[in-house]
Amino acid sequence: MRKAAVFLDGGYLDWVQREFGGLRLDYTKLCNELVGKEVERIRTYYYHCAPYQSPRPTRDESARYASFRSFADGLQRLPRFETRLGRLARRDSGFEQKGVDVLLSVDLVRMSWSRQIDSAVLLTGDSDFVPAVQAA
């Protein structure tokens, strides 16, 4: 049986959910549908960053962080799911994710080159992954 891994860009999925009015996703069902019935999904990786917390977090910051941790921990408990977190960097214009694209790219290429997977499914809106996809 063919084997596949699913790579989910959490920032992109946040955007999709906001665009569709708070759409709630069943991540196991979504990932199984993405790979299809003839392919074994050996692993799903979810990439994102925890929300910002200042050195002395406000109640709002603490609540957002706790909500994210609960969500990420829940995903981690799903069969064959792994949560991979980057970090946020503060910029003049807001915040920027750091390390997320590299984590995803390295996992994709590593799994492909070591022949752990026959195919990969990326759910992202970011064309920065094209070189990693080509290498895989």
C-alpha positions as CSV (number, residue, x, y, z in Angstrom):
1,M,0.0,0.0,0.0
2,R,1.2,3.5,-0.8
3,K,2.2,5.7,2.1
4,A,1.6,9.4,2.5
5,A,2.2,12.2,5.0
6,V,0.1,15.3,5.4
7,F,1.7,18.7,6.1
8,L,-0.7,21.3,7.5
9,D,0.1,25.0,7.6
10,G,-1.7,26.1,10.7
11,G,-1.5,29.8,9.8
12,Y,-3.2,29.1,6.5
13,L,-5.9,27.0,8.2
14,D,-6.6,29.8,10.6
15,W,-7.1,32.1,7.7
16,V,-9.5,29.6,5.9
17,Q,-11.5,29.1,9.1
18,R,-11.9,32.9,9.5
19,E,-12.9,33.4,5.9
20,F,-15.6,30.8,6.2
21,G,-17.1,32.2,9.4
22,G,-15.5,30.1,12.1
23,L,-15.5,26.8,10.2
24,R,-14.7,23.9,12.5
25,L,-12.5,21.1,11.1
26,D,-12.3,17.5,12.0
27,Y,-8.6,17.1,11.4
28,T,-8.5,13.3,11.3
29,K,-11.3,13.2,8.7
30,L,-9.8,16.0,6.7
31,C,-6.4,14.3,6.5
32,N,-7.8,10.9,5.7
33,E,-9.9,12.4,2.9
34,L,-6.9,14.3,1.5
35,V,-4.8,11.1,1.1
36,G,-7.7,9.0,-0.1
37,K,-8.8,5.4,0.7
38,E,-6.0,3.7,-1.3
39,V,-3.2,5.4,0.6
40,E,-2.1,4.9,4.2
41,R,-1.7,8.1,6.1
42,I,1.4,7.4,8.2
43,R,1.7,10.8,9.8
44,T,0.1,14.3,9.8
45,Y,2.3,17.2,10.8
46,Y,0.7,20.5,11.9
47,Y,2.9,23.6,11.8
48,H,2.2,26.8,13.6
49,C,3.3,29.3,16.3
50,A,1.8,29.8,19.7
51,P,0.3,33.3,20.2
52,Y,2.5,36.1,21.5
53,Q,2.8,36.6,25.3
54,S,4.5,39.6,26.7
55,P,7.0,39.1,29.6
56,R,4.0,40.0,31.8
57,P,1.1,38.6,29.9
58,T,-2.2,40.3,30.0
59,R,-5.3,38.2,30.7
60,D,-6.2,38.2,27.0
61,E,-2.7,37.0,26.0
62,S,-2.8,34.3,28.7
63,A,-6.3,33.2,27.5
64,R,-5.2,33.1,23.8
65,Y,-2.1,31.1,24.7
66,A,-4.0,28.6,26.9
67,S,-6.6,28.1,24.2
68,F,-3.9,27.5,21.6
69,R,-2.0,25.0,23.9
70,S,-5.2,23.1,24.5
71,F,-5.9,22.9,20.7
72,A,-2.3,21.9,19.9
73,D,-2.2,19.3,22.7
74,G,-5.5,17.9,21.4
75,L,-4.1,17.5,17.9
76,Q,-1.0,15.9,19.4
77,R,-3.2,13.2,21.0
78,L,-4.8,12.3,17.7
79,P,-3.5,9.1,16.1
80,R,-0.5,9.7,13.8
81,F,-0.5,13.5,14.4
82,E,2.5,15.6,15.4
83,T,2.5,19.3,16.2
84,R,5.6,21.2,15.2
85,L,5.9,24.8,16.5
86,G,8.0,27.7,15.3
87,R,8.2,30.9,17.2
88,L,6.9,34.5,16.8
89,A,9.2,37.4,16.2
90,R,7.9,40.9,16.9
91,R,8.3,43.3,14.0
92,D,7.3,47.0,13.6
93,S,4.3,45.9,11.6
94,G,3.2,43.2,14.0
95,F,4.4,39.6,14.4
96,E,6.1,37.2,12.0
97,Q,6.3,33.4,12.2
98,K,9.9,32.1,12.3
99,G,11.0,28.6,11.6
100,V,7.6,27.2,10.5
101,D,8.4,27.0,6.8
102,V,11.8,25.5,7.5
103,L,10.4,22.8,9.8
104,L,7.8,21.8,7.2
105,S,10.3,21.8,4.3
106,V,12.9,19.7,6.2
107,D,10.2,17.2,7.2
108,L,8.9,16.9,3.7
109,V,12.3,16.4,2.1
110,R,13.6,14.1,4.8
111,M,10.6,11.8,4.6
112,S,10.7,11.8,0.8
113,W,14.4,11.2,0.5
114,S,14.4,8.4,3.1
115,R,11.5,6.8,1.2
116,Q,9.3,6.8,4.3
117,I,6.5,8.2,2.0
118,D,5.4,7.7,-1.6
119,S,3.4,10.9,-1.7
120,A,2.8,14.0,0.3
121,V,-0.1,16.3,0.8
122,L,0.6,20.0,1.6
123,L,-2.3,22.2,2.7
124,T,-0.9,25.7,2.6
125,G,-1.4,29.0,0.7
126,D,2.4,29.7,0.6
127,S,4.4,29.3,-2.6
128,D,7.6,29.4,-0.5
129,F,7.4,25.6,-0.3
130,V,7.8,25.1,-4.1
131,P,11.6,24.4,-3.8
132,A,11.0,21.8,-1.1
133,V,8.3,20.1,-3.1
134,Q,10.6,20.0,-6.1
135,A,13.4,18.5,-4.0
136,A,11.1,15.9,-2.5
